[in-house]
Amino acid sequence: MSNGGRVTNAAGMANPWISFFAPVLGGEREAHEFVDPLEALERAEPQHPAKIMMHQTQRLVSIADDLPTIRNGKESLQLLFLLICAENTAKLHDNFDGEGESRRYVRQFFERFLVGGDRQTVERSFPTHGFLRRELREIIDLLYDVRCDVVHEGKYWGFHFHDGRMAMLNTDPDVIVSITFSEFRNIVVRGCIQAVRTYPGRP
């Protein structure tokens, strides 16, 4: 049931998975069709990593959503958590349990799981200062470098998405960003959904 925009279960407890996925999937019914079979998976079942992917997507992207309440306008931090989510999802999908390989798996996420026109949207949303279109891998490497600046240098203030009114001219890296954070965030969520849906043997 819905309670003032918050989805609750029969016991009246908030269901964070349904509330999170419903807007992207098109409604509560579609969200239940996606979430409920995953929630029924037990830890010993081989498809269980798909359930973990679903949970981690909600948790990590929700952190990105909440960051403006403590560091408003610091979109590099928000991007960091989207890329952590992408990396985590790609590694779980690949059953990777080693160390490192972060850049490779972030690339793999965007190259393998973007659905519909999302790949084309990303490719046209990060041109050079001369308005030249970049290839997808070049864009992902550019975004990953922003992530590295946050993680390794503590630099979390230099990158900005489209603000809803105009594209943002970034100088480090040199890129024009013509997509909002919300639009890019939803592309990542849809990629995570695709990863869950294509995990071998998932319900």
Z-matrix of the N, CA and C atoms (Angstrom, degrees):
N
C 1 1.457
C 2 1.522 1 109.47
N 3 1.337 2 115.69 1 162.96
C 4 1.460 3 121.00 2 179.34
C 5 1.520 4 109.45 3 -108.94
N 6 1.322 5 116.16 4 137.40
C 7 1.459 6 121.10 5 -176.76
C 8 1.520 7 108.54 6 -132.18
N 9 1.348 8 114.89 7 91.66
C 10 1.455 9 119.24 8 179.80
C 11 1.506 10 112.74 9 60.99
N 12 1.337 11 117.24 10 37.15
C 13 1.452 12 121.20 11 -179.51
C 14 1.509 13 113.63 12 91.13
N 15 1.330 14 117.31 13 -9.45
C 16 1.462 15 121.13 14 178.23
C 17 1.517 16 109.00 15 -104.78
N 18 1.321 17 116.40 16 125.77
C 19 1.459 18 120.74 17 -178.42
C 20 1.523 19 108.80 18 -81.15
N 21 1.348 20 115.94 19 132.21
C 22 1.452 21 120.88 20 178.34
C 23 1.509 22 109.43 21 -123.99
N 24 1.341 23 115.38 22 159.09
C 25 1.458 24 119.58 23 176.48
C 26 1.526 25 109.91 24 -90.00
N 27 1.339 26 115.68 25 -174.18
C 28 1.467 27 119.41 26 -175.36
C 29 1.518 28 112.50 27 -61.60
N 30 1.328 29 116.78 28 -26.62
C 31 1.456 30 120.66 29 179.87
C 32 1.527 31 112.27 30 -85.72
N 33 1.328 32 116.73 31 1.98
C 34 1.453 33 120.45 32 179.21
C 35 1.513 34 114.07 33 84.03
N 36 1.340 35 118.14 34 8.13
C 37 1.461 36 121.73 35 179.28
C 38 1.519 37 109.97 36 -88.73
N 39 1.325 38 116.31 37 143.77
C 40 1.460 39 120.74 38 -179.80
C 41 1.522 40 110.50 39 -63.62
N 42 1.314 41 116.54 40 137.82
C 43 1.457 42 122.06 41 176.11
C 44 1.521 43 108.08 42 -108.51
N 45 1.323 44 118.11 43 97.80
C 46 1.466 45 119.73 44 -174.14
C 47 1.514 46 113.01 45 -66.24
N 48 1.320 47 118.03 46 -28.98
C 49 1.464 48 120.63 47 -177.08
C 50 1.528 49 110.33 48 -69.10
N 51 1.327 50 116.71 49 -46.26
C 52 1.465 51 120.18 50 -179.79
C 53 1.522 52 110.19 51 -66.11
N 54 1.326 53 117.08 52 -45.69
C 55 1.467 54 120.45 53 179.71
C 56 1.522 55 111.39 54 -59.07
N 57 1.313 56 116.72 55 -37.18
C 58 1.460 57 120.90 56 -177.14
C 59 1.525 58 111.88 57 -74.15
N 60 1.329 59 117.16 58 -46.67
C 61 1.462 60 120.00 59 -172.37
C 62 1.525 61 114.00 60 -84.90
N 63 1.332 62 118.52 61 -21.91
C 64 1.464 63 120.76 62 -175.92
C 65 1.532 64 113.57 63 -56.38
N 66 1.337 65 119.70 64 -45.53
C 67 1.471 66 118.24 65 -178.91
C 68 1.524 67 113.54 66 -63.17
N 69 1.323 68 117.45 67 -33.00
C 70 1.466 69 120.97 68 -178.28
C 71 1.526 70 111.17 69 -80.30
N 72 1.322 71 116.61 70 -35.80
C 73 1.459 72 121.06 71 -176.79
C 74 1.523 73 113.40 72 -86.29
N 75 1.326 74 117.56 73 -12.58
C 76 1.456 75 120.04 74 175.73
C 77 1.504 76 115.88 75 107.72
N 78 1.327 77 118.08 76 2.83
C 79 1.454 78 119.79 77 177.48
C 80 1.512 79 112.24 78 151.90
N 81 1.348 80 115.46 79 171.97
C 82 1.459 81 120.71 80 -177.35
C 83 1.530 82 112.25 81 -66.32
N 84 1.332 83 117.14 82 -38.36
C 85 1.470 84 119.33 83 -179.37
C 86 1.520 85 110.60 84 -61.85
N 87 1.336 86 115.80 85 -45.55
C 88 1.460 87 119.45 86 179.13
C 89 1.523 88 111.47 87 -64.88
N 90 1.337 89 116.03 88 -36.47
C 91 1.458 90 119.65 89 178.30
C 92 1.528 91 110.95 90 -65.41
N 93 1.335 92 116.79 91 -42.40
C 94 1.471 93 119.51 92 177.13
C 95 1.526 94 111.10 93 -62.79
N 96 1.318 95 117.71 94 -39.01
C 97 1.467 96 120.35 95 179.04
C 98 1.522 97 111.13 96 -62.80
N 99 1.316 98 115.72 97 -31.83
C 100 1.468 99 120.59 98 178.59
C 101 1.530 100 111.44 99 -81.20
N 102 1.326 101 116.68 100 -47.13
C 103 1.461 102 121.69 101 -170.00
C 104 1.522 103 113.13 102 -80.40
N 105 1.329 104 118.36 103 -44.44
C 106 1.466 105 121.05 104 -169.37
C 107 1.531 106 114.05 105 -58.69
N 108 1.350 107 120.19 106 -45.27
C 109 1.471 108 118.49 107 177.63
C 110 1.525 109 112.99 108 -63.21
N 111 1.338 110 116.18 109 -30.41
C 112 1.457 111 119.47 110 178.41
C 113 1.527 112 110.90 111 -72.11
N 114 1.319 113 116.11 112 -41.26
C 115 1.460 114 120.39 113 179.30
C 116 1.532 115 111.82 114 -62.59
N 117 1.314 116 116.62 115 -25.95
C 118 1.468 117 120.39 116 -179.27
C 119 1.525 118 112.98 117 -78.36
N 120 1.324 119 117.45 118 -10.62
C 121 1.465 120 120.22 119 -178.14
C 122 1.527 121 111.17 120 -70.83
N 123 1.319 122 116.45 121 136.23
C 124 1.460 123 122.50 122 174.67
C 125 1.528 124 109.68 123 -92.58
N 126 1.336 125 115.47 124 156.69
C 127 1.459 126 121.03 125 -175.44
C 128 1.535 127 112.98 126 -56.49
N 129 1.315 128 117.03 127 -34.52
C 130 1.460 129 120.22 128 -175.86
C 131 1.532 130 113.08 129 -76.90
N 132 1.320 131 117.77 130 -12.85
C 133 1.456 132 120.35 131 -177.49
C 134 1.534 133 110.53 132 -75.57
N 135 1.336 134 117.40 133 141.04
C 136 1.472 135 120.11 134 -176.21
C 137 1.523 136 113.48 135 -63.85
N 138 1.331 137 117.79 136 -20.63
C 139 1.456 138 120.55 137 179.95
C 140 1.531 139 112.92 138 -85.59
N 141 1.323 140 117.38 139 -0.64
C 142 1.468 141 121.37 140 -173.61
C 143 1.531 142 114.04 141 -56.42
N 144 1.355 143 120.25 142 -33.49
C 145 1.471 144 118.43 143 177.19
C 146 1.522 145 113.71 144 -56.57
N 147 1.336 146 117.92 145 -27.48
C 148 1.464 147 119.86 146 176.98
C 149 1.529 148 110.43 147 -64.06
N 150 1.308 149 117.05 148 -37.61
C 151 1.464 150 121.29 149 176.46
C 152 1.524 151 110.20 150 -65.08
N 153 1.319 152 117.02 151 -42.36
C 154 1.466 153 120.28 152 178.13
C 155 1.526 154 110.40 153 -61.95
N 156 1.342 155 116.99 154 -41.92
C 157 1.463 156 120.72 155 177.63
C 158 1.524 157 110.95 156 -57.71
N 159 1.323 158 115.99 157 -44.54
C 160 1.457 159 120.43 158 -179.90
C 161 1.525 160 110.88 159 -62.12
N 162 1.326 161 117.22 160 -45.83
C 163 1.457 162 121.30 161 179.14
C 164 1.531 163 111.60 162 -63.29
N 165 1.325 164 116.42 163 -46.45
C 166 1.465 165 120.45 164 -177.00
C 167 1.520 166 111.89 165 -65.50
N 168 1.321 167 116.53 166 -34.07
C 169 1.462 168 119.30 167 176.72
C 170 1.515 169 110.16 168 -60.06
N 171 1.316 170 117.09 169 -49.36
C 172 1.463 171 120.38 170 179.62
C 173 1.530 172 111.38 171 -61.50
N 174 1.304 173 116.72 172 -44.15
C 175 1.464 174 120.22 173 -175.35
C 176 1.530 175 111.93 174 -67.37
N 177 1.321 176 117.22 175 -47.94
C 178 1.462 177 120.57 176 -174.81
C 179 1.519 178 112.11 177 -73.52
N 180 1.324 179 117.49 178 -41.39
C 181 1.461 180 119.58 179 179.19
C 182 1.526 181 110.07 180 -69.17
N 183 1.323 182 117.97 181 -34.06
C 184 1.463 183 120.54 182 177.38
C 185 1.527 184 111.46 183 -64.19
N 186 1.329 185 117.17 184 -34.35
C 187 1.471 186 119.39 185 174.38
C 188 1.525 187 109.73 186 -62.14
N 189 1.343 188 116.48 187 -44.99
C 190 1.469 189 120.11 188 177.46
C 191 1.524 190 110.67 189 -59.38
N 192 1.324 191 116.75 190 -41.26
C 193 1.470 192 120.79 191 179.30
C 194 1.526 193 111.89 192 -63.39
N 195 1.326 194 116.92 193 -35.86
C 196 1.467 195 121.60 194 -173.86
C 197 1.530 196 113.88 195 -84.19
N 198 1.325 197 117.85 196 -15.82
C 199 1.465 198 120.65 197 -173.42
C 200 1.533 199 114.82 198 -58.43
N 201 1.342 200 119.55 199 -35.81
C 202 1.472 201 117.86 200 179.46
C 203 1.521 202 114.74 201 -57.65
N 204 1.326 203 118.07 202 -21.03
C 205 1.466 204 119.28 203 179.21
C 206 1.527 205 111.84 204 -70.69
N 207 1.346 206 116.89 205 -21.32
C 208 1.469 207 118.91 206 179.40
C 209 1.531 208 112.80 207 -116.27
N 210 1.347 209 117.95 208 -24.43
C 211 1.462 210 122.06 209 178.48
C 212 1.523 211 108.18 210 -141.06
N 213 1.312 212 116.18 211 71.49
C 214 1.460 213 120.93 212 -175.38
C 215 1.525 214 110.76 213 -63.71
N 216 1.326 215 115.98 214 136.66
C 217 1.454 216 121.08 215 177.28
C 218 1.507 217 115.17 216 82.73
N 219 1.329 218 118.01 217 -0.07
C 220 1.472 219 121.25 218 -178.88
C 221 1.537 220 108.45 219 -96.69
N 222 1.328 221 115.08 220 74.81
C 223 1.459 222 119.61 221 -172.91
C 224 1.523 223 113.39 222 -73.61
N 225 1.320 224 117.55 223 -16.22
C 226 1.464 225 119.60 224 172.59
C 227 1.525 226 110.51 225 -61.06
N 228 1.335 227 116.81 226 -38.00
C 229 1.461 228 120.74 227 177.43
C 230 1.525 229 111.05 228 -65.91
N 231 1.318 230 116.32 229 -42.22
C 232 1.465 231 119.65 230 178.15
C 233 1.519 232 111.12 231 -63.37
N 234 1.336 233 115.84 232 -42.66
C 235 1.465 234 120.40 233 177.26
C 236 1.522 235 110.91 234 -60.14
N 237 1.327 236 117.10 235 -39.90
C 238 1.460 237 120.91 236 178.29
C 239 1.522 238 111.17 237 -52.52
N 240 1.325 239 117.37 238 -47.94
C 241 1.461 240 119.27 239 -176.16
C 242 1.534 241 112.06 240 -72.86
N 243 1.325 242 117.84 241 -28.92
C 244 1.463 243 118.86 242 173.42
C 245 1.528 244 110.72 243 -65.56
N 246 1.325 245 116.23 244 -39.74
C 247 1.466 246 118.96 245 -179.33
C 248 1.526 247 111.67 246 -74.90
N 249 1.325 248 117.47 247 -31.64
C 250 1.463 249 119.95 248 171.87
C 251 1.519 250 109.48 249 -60.93
N 252 1.323 251 115.79 250 -42.89
C 253 1.459 252 120.66 251 178.40
C 254 1.522 253 111.01 252 -62.72
N 255 1.317 254 117.20 253 -44.46
C 256 1.464 255 121.37 254 179.24
C 257 1.525 256 110.91 255 -61.38
N 258 1.319 257 116.57 256 -46.09
C 259 1.470 258 120.91 257 179.36
C 260 1.519 259 111.05 258 -61.78
N 261 1.328 260 116.18 259 -47.86
C 262 1.452 261 121.28 260 -178.64
C 263 1.524 262 111.15 261 -59.94
N 264 1.320 263 116.44 262 -43.15
C 265 1.462 264 121.12 263 -179.32
C 266 1.518 265 111.05 264 -64.19
N 267 1.331 266 116.72 265 -46.25
C 268 1.462 267 120.03 266 -178.36
C 269 1.526 268 111.28 267 -64.21
N 270 1.318 269 117.10 268 -37.96
C 271 1.466 270 120.02 269 179.02
C 272 1.525 271 111.42 270 -68.14
N 273 1.326 272 117.17 271 -42.30
C 274 1.459 273 119.89 272 177.68
C 275 1.527 274 110.87 273 -63.47
N 276 1.325 275 116.72 274 -41.51
C 277 1.461 276 120.56 275 179.75
C 278 1.523 277 111.09 276 -62.70
N 279 1.325 278 115.89 277 -33.43
C 280 1.463 279 121.88 278 -178.44
C 281 1.528 280 112.02 279 -90.07
N 282 1.337 281 116.99 280 1.24
C 283 1.471 282 122.03 281 -176.25
C 284 1.526 283 111.73 282 54.27
N 285 1.329 284 115.31 283 39.18
C 286 1.462 285 121.76 284 -178.93
C 287 1.519 286 109.44 285 -85.18
N 288 1.321 287 117.03 286 124.70
C 289 1.466 288 120.01 287 179.17
C 290 1.519 289 112.02 288 -124.69
N 291 1.331 290 116.42 289 22.34
C 292 1.455 291 120.70 290 179.37
C 293 1.523 292 111.65 291 -92.57
N 294 1.322 293 115.89 292 -163.71
C 295 1.452 294 122.57 293 -179.96
C 296 1.526 295 109.61 294 -111.20
N 297 1.334 296 115.91 295 151.90
C 298 1.452 297 120.58 296 174.76
C 299 1.512 298 113.50 297 73.69
N 300 1.344 299 115.59 298 -150.79
C 301 1.465 300 123.72 299 179.68
C 302 1.531 301 112.22 300 64.17
N 303 1.324 302 116.99 301 25.21
C 304 1.462 303 120.10 302 -174.41
C 305 1.525 304 112.22 303 -62.54
N 306 1.322 305 117.60 304 -49.59
C 307 1.463 306 120.25 305 -177.81
C 308 1.527 307 110.57 306 -61.15
N 309 1.325 308 116.40 307 -42.95
C 310 1.465 309 120.33 308 -178.85
C 311 1.514 310 111.05 309 -59.83
N 312 1.334 311 117.44 310 -41.21
C 313 1.453 312 119.23 311 -177.25
C 314 1.526 313 112.70 312 -77.87
N 315 1.323 314 118.32 313 -29.33
C 316 1.459 315 119.35 314 172.87
C 317 1.532 316 109.45 315 -65.38
N 318 1.329 317 116.35 316 -44.51
C 319 1.468 318 119.42 317 174.90
C 320 1.521 319 110.55 318 -57.38
N 321 1.331 320 116.19 319 -46.53
C 322 1.460 321 121.09 320 -176.71
C 323 1.518 322 111.17 321 -60.56
N 324 1.315 323 116.60 322 -39.47
C 325 1.462 324 119.66 323 179.21
C 326 1.523 325 111.05 324 -57.66
N 327 1.333 326 116.68 325 -52.04
C 328 1.455 327 119.43 326 -175.35
C 329 1.524 328 112.08 327 -72.49
N 330 1.294 329 118.09 328 -32.08
C 331 1.459 330 120.83 329 -179.60
C 332 1.524 331 112.53 330 -77.60
N 333 1.319 332 117.55 331 -26.07
C 334 1.458 333 120.64 332 -175.16
C 335 1.523 334 113.62 333 -101.57
N 336 1.331 335 118.32 334 -33.34
C 337 1.459 336 119.61 335 -167.06
C 338 1.532 337 116.06 336 -111.84
N 339 1.324 338 119.39 337 -4.34
C 340 1.459 339 118.25 338 176.29
C 341 1.518 340 109.26 339 -67.54
N 342 1.332 341 116.39 340 134.92
C 343 1.460 342 121.14 341 -171.98
C 344 1.530 343 110.95 342 -116.76
N 345 1.333 344 115.44 343 159.82
C 346 1.454 345 120.64 344 176.98
C 347 1.516 346 111.70 345 56.33
N 348 1.323 347 115.78 346 -132.58
C 349 1.457 348 120.44 347 179.70
C 350 1.512 349 113.35 348 -90.87
N 351 1.336 350 118.15 349 9.97
C 352 1.463 351 120.22 350 -175.97
C 353 1.524 352 112.20 351 -63.39
N 354 1.324 353 117.33 352 -37.52
C 355 1.470 354 119.10 353 179.15
C 356 1.529 355 110.28 354 -62.28
N 357 1.350 356 116.55 355 -44.84
C 358 1.456 357 119.86 356 179.75
C 359 1.526 358 111.15 357 -65.85
N 360 1.323 359 117.08 358 -36.11
C 361 1.465 360 120.56 359 177.47
C 362 1.519 361 110.68 360 -61.14
N 363 1.323 362 116.60 361 -46.13
C 364 1.464 363 119.66 362 179.10
C 365 1.522 364 110.26 363 -63.85
N 366 1.323 365 117.31 364 -43.49
C 367 1.463 366 120.43 365 -176.30
C 368 1.525 367 113.06 366 -63.95
N 369 1.326 368 117.91 367 -28.06
C 370 1.466 369 118.85 368 -179.64
C 371 1.529 370 112.61 369 -96.92
N 372 1.323 371 117.67 370 0.07
C 373 1.467 372 120.66 371 -172.79
C 374 1.519 373 114.45 372 -101.47
N 375 1.335 374 118.49 373 0.12
C 376 1.471 375 120.83 374 -178.39
C 377 1.533 376 110.61 375 -135.27
N 378 1.338 377 118.10 376 56.44
C 379 1.467 378 119.27 377 -178.95
C 380 1.516 379 112.34 378 -73.08
N 381 1.329 380 114.80 379 167.76
C 382 1.458 381 121.25 380 174.33
C 383 1.520 382 109.77 381 -71.09
N 384 1.341 383 116.21 382 172.91
C 385 1.454 384 119.80 383 176.36
C 386 1.524 385 111.51 384 -62.74
N 387 1.329 386 116.86 385 -21.05
C 388 1.458 387 121.15 386 176.19
C 389 1.516 388 112.97 387 -91.71
N 390 1.355 389 116.32 388 12.51
C 391 1.462 390 123.72 389 178.13
C 392 1.528 391 112.96 390 64.60
N 393 1.331 392 115.87 391 28.02
C 394 1.460 393 120.53 392 174.26
C 395 1.520 394 108.99 393 -87.97
N 396 1.325 395 116.01 394 135.26
C 397 1.455 396 121.22 395 -178.46
C 398 1.525 397 110.36 396 -74.47
N 399 1.323 398 116.15 397 140.03
C 400 1.454 399 121.99 398 177.58
C 401 1.528 400 110.27 399 -100.75
N 402 1.343 401 115.30 400 154.02
C 403 1.456 402 120.73 401 172.22
C 404 1.527 403 109.55 402 -74.38
N 405 1.326 404 115.89 403 157.53
C 406 1.462 405 120.23 404 -175.29
C 407 1.523 406 111.99 405 -56.85
N 408 1.326 407 118.05 406 -46.60
C 409 1.470 408 118.84 407 -177.14
C 410 1.514 409 111.70 408 -62.56
N 411 1.321 410 117.24 409 -38.41
C 412 1.465 411 120.37 410 178.30
C 413 1.528 412 110.34 411 -62.25
N 414 1.327 413 116.42 412 -39.67
C 415 1.468 414 120.30 413 178.65
C 416 1.524 415 110.52 414 -65.10
N 417 1.327 416 116.14 415 -45.49
C 418 1.463 417 119.36 416 -178.04
C 419 1.522 418 110.51 417 -64.87
N 420 1.324 419 117.31 418 -39.02
C 421 1.466 420 119.43 419 176.80
C 422 1.522 421 111.00 420 -64.08
N 423 1.315 422 116.60 421 -38.08
C 424 1.466 423 121.38 422 177.27
C 425 1.528 424 110.55 423 -61.58
N 426 1.333 425 115.93 424 -46.58
C 427 1.470 426 119.68 425 178.87
C 428 1.526 427 111.06 426 -66.88
N 429 1.326 428 116.14 427 -36.72
C 430 1.463 429 119.12 428 178.92
C 431 1.530 430 110.43 429 -65.28
N 432 1.327 431 117.36 430 -34.49
C 433 1.460 432 119.88 431 177.34
C 434 1.532 433 110.85 432 -65.29
N 435 1.336 434 117.55 433 -35.42
C 436 1.468 435 120.49 434 174.22
C 437 1.525 436 109.12 435 -62.17
N 438 1.313 437 116.19 436 -43.54
C 439 1.475 438 121.35 437 177.01
C 440 1.519 439 110.69 438 -57.45
N 441 1.330 440 116.97 439 -42.65
C 442 1.467 441 120.39 440 -179.63
C 443 1.523 442 111.63 441 -66.57
N 444 1.330 443 117.24 442 -36.06
C 445 1.466 444 119.95 443 176.64
C 446 1.530 445 110.83 444 -61.16
N 447 1.323 446 116.45 445 -37.70
C 448 1.467 447 120.10 446 178.47
C 449 1.522 448 110.18 447 -69.51
N 450 1.330 449 116.71 448 -48.90
C 451 1.468 450 121.51 449 -173.31
C 452 1.519 451 111.70 450 -70.12
N 453 1.333 452 116.69 451 -44.11
C 454 1.464 453 119.62 452 -170.93
C 455 1.526 454 114.08 453 -98.26
N 456 1.337 455 117.32 454 -24.42
C 457 1.458 456 120.59 455 -177.36
C 458 1.519 457 113.01 456 -114.31
N 459 1.335 458 117.30 457 -8.35
C 460 1.457 459 119.88 458 -176.78
C 461 1.512 460 113.38 459 69.70
N 462 1.332 461 117.36 460 18.66
C 463 1.464 462 121.93 461 -177.51
C 464 1.520 463 108.59 462 -93.62
N 465 1.328 464 116.85 463 103.26
C 466 1.459 465 120.33 464 -174.43
C 467 1.527 466 113.12 465 -123.69
N 468 1.320 467 117.53 466 24.70
C 469 1.463 468 120.14 467 -173.85
C 470 1.530 469 113.78 468 -125.70
N 471 1.305 470 119.92 469 -0.32
C 472 1.466 471 120.11 470 -168.01
C 473 1.512 472 116.63 471 -100.17
N 474 1.325 473 118.66 472 -1.76
C 475 1.462 474 120.05 473 -174.50
C 476 1.525 475 109.50 474 -121.29
N 477 1.348 476 115.65 475 136.42
C 478 1.458 477 119.63 476 -175.97
C 479 1.523 478 110.99 477 -138.78
N 480 1.327 479 115.40 478 139.00
C 481 1.456 480 122.73 479 173.01
C 482 1.531 481 109.65 480 -85.96
N 483 1.327 482 115.59 481 169.33
C 484 1.462 483 122.08 482 170.78
C 485 1.530 484 108.53 483 -50.45
N 486 1.318 485 117.02 484 135.94
C 487 1.471 486 119.57 485 -173.93
C 488 1.526 487 113.40 486 -93.52
N 489 1.336 488 117.40 487 10.42
C 490 1.455 489 120.53 488 -177.67
C 491 1.507 490 113.26 489 94.81
N 492 1.334 491 116.19 490 -14.52
C 493 1.460 492 121.38 491 178.94
C 494 1.522 493 112.40 492 -119.64
N 495 1.321 494 115.97 493 -35.28
C 496 1.459 495 119.91 494 -177.88
C 497 1.519 496 110.36 495 -152.23
N 498 1.340 497 114.45 496 155.73
C 499 1.455 498 120.49 497 175.09
C 500 1.526 499 108.98 498 -68.07
N 501 1.326 500 115.08 499 155.49
C 502 1.463 501 120.76 500 -178.11
C 503 1.530 502 110.50 501 -107.45
N 504 1.317 503 115.46 502 127.60
C 505 1.458 504 122.35 503 176.63
C 506 1.520 505 107.89 504 -90.52
N 507 1.330 506 116.57 505 104.43
C 508 1.457 507 121.34 506 178.09
C 509 1.525 508 109.13 507 -94.94
N 510 1.322 509 116.06 508 144.57
C 511 1.466 510 119.94 509 -179.25
C 512 1.521 511 113.19 510 -109.57
N 513 1.302 512 118.52 511 -12.72
C 514 1.463 513 121.24 512 178.61
C 515 1.520 514 108.63 513 -145.87
N 516 1.325 515 117.71 514 84.25
C 517 1.469 516 129.07 515 10.09
C 518 1.527 517 112.16 516 -80.79
N 519 1.333 518 114.92 517 165.14
C 520 1.456 519 120.98 518 178.31
C 521 1.522 520 109.53 519 -78.21
N 522 1.318 521 116.08 520 98.12
C 523 1.461 522 120.78 521 -176.70
C 524 1.521 523 109.63 522 -156.52
N 525 1.329 524 115.48 523 143.47
C 526 1.452 525 121.44 524 170.17
C 527 1.523 526 106.98 525 -96.86
N 528 1.316 527 116.79 526 125.15
C 529 1.463 528 120.72 527 -178.18
C 530 1.523 529 108.45 528 -106.63
N 531 1.343 530 116.04 529 114.96
C 532 1.464 531 120.79 530 -176.78
C 533 1.520 532 111.51 531 -113.35
N 534 1.329 533 116.66 532 27.89
C 535 1.458 534 122.53 533 175.89
C 536 1.525 535 107.56 534 -129.67
N 537 1.325 536 116.79 535 140.46
C 538 1.458 537 119.69 536 178.45
C 539 1.524 538 110.36 537 -77.42
N 540 1.327 539 115.25 538 161.24
C 541 1.461 540 118.69 539 175.44
C 542 1.519 541 110.11 540 -58.57
N 543 1.323 542 117.52 541 -43.45
C 544 1.460 543 120.94 542 -177.81
C 545 1.526 544 111.50 543 -60.19
N 546 1.323 545 117.19 544 -41.53
C 547 1.462 546 120.60 545 178.94
C 548 1.525 547 111.41 546 -65.66
N 549 1.339 548 116.48 547 -42.83
C 550 1.459 549 119.88 548 179.21
C 551 1.521 550 110.45 549 -67.78
N 552 1.311 551 116.23 550 -39.27
C 553 1.463 552 121.64 551 177.55
C 554 1.523 553 111.00 552 -57.92
N 555 1.332 554 116.82 553 -44.68
C 556 1.458 555 119.64 554 -179.71
C 557 1.521 556 112.39 555 -68.12
N 558 1.320 557 117.23 556 -31.83
C 559 1.468 558 120.39 557 174.24
C 560 1.524 559 110.05 558 -62.74
N 561 1.328 560 116.82 559 -42.99
C 562 1.467 561 120.38 560 178.13
C 563 1.529 562 110.26 561 -63.11
N 564 1.324 563 117.37 562 -43.93
C 565 1.471 564 120.17 563 179.88
C 566 1.525 565 110.21 564 -61.90
N 567 1.327 566 117.25 565 -44.10
C 568 1.462 567 119.24 566 178.21
C 569 1.522 568 111.47 567 -63.02
N 570 1.325 569 117.26 568 -35.24
C 571 1.461 570 119.95 569 174.62
C 572 1.511 571 112.23 570 -63.76
N 573 1.332 572 116.13 571 -39.12
C 574 1.466 573 120.17 572 177.35
C 575 1.528 574 110.85 573 -65.24
N 576 1.313 575 116.50 574 -40.82
C 577 1.466 576 119.88 575 177.36
C 578 1.528 577 110.19 576 -61.14
N 579 1.329 578 116.50 577 -42.85
C 580 1.458 579 120.08 578 177.85
C 581 1.520 580 111.25 579 -62.39
N 582 1.333 581 117.57 580 -39.30
C 583 1.464 582 120.31 581 177.58
C 584 1.515 583 111.10 582 -62.84
N 585 1.320 584 116.65 583 -43.05
C 586 1.470 585 120.60 584 178.23
C 587 1.526 586 109.90 585 -62.32
N 588 1.309 587 116.38 586 -45.09
C 589 1.461 588 120.28 587 -176.21
C 590 1.530 589 112.66 588 -67.39
N 591 1.315 590 116.86 589 -26.36
C 592 1.468 591 119.33 590 -178.29
C 593 1.526 592 112.84 591 -100.59
N 594 1.340 593 116.43 592 4.23
C 595 1.465 594 117.46 593 176.28
C 596 1.531 595 109.19 594 -64.77
N 597 1.324 596 118.06 595 131.90
C 598 1.475 597 120.08 596 -173.81
C 599 1.530 598 112.99 597 -54.70
N 600 1.313 599 115.57 598 126.20
C 601 1.447 600 121.25 599 173.39
C 602 1.497 601 115.85 600 79.09
N 603 1.353 602 119.56 601 6.48
C 604 1.468 603 119.74 602 -177.92
C 605 1.526 604 108.68 603 -66.24
N 606 1.354 605 116.74 604 154.91
C 607 1.470 606 119.45 605 -179.14
C 608 1.528 607 111.32 606 -71.81
